[in-house]
């Protein structure tokens, strides 16, 4: 059994490791290093950590994050649709209008429920 067919895979892995580790090693070797207590202190959201790291977050944080991801990903479907609109014709246009209608109804529902209010 010859290992010659696996040479491109091995080279790909080695180049990937070099690209990932190389800049970090260069930065560590050539970069200035002057650690002090202020730089080494924990930093979270602009203020000092004051409680246990395992404390519960407000559910609104997760809700806003999930809604952002949801609407962001749904909007990403508009780009390929817009590029291929000539090829898919009226049926593709109508399907996207139904998709956008569902998106708008969901957005209005979340707005009316107060999920987007950050108080």
Buried (B, 14 or more C-beta within 10 A) or exposed (E): EEEEEEEEEEEEEEEEEEEEEEEEEEEEEEEEEEEEEEEEEEEEEEEEEEEEEEEEEEEBEEBBEEBEEBBEEBEEEEEEBEEEEEEEEEEBEEEBEEBBEEBEEBBEEBEEEEBBEEE
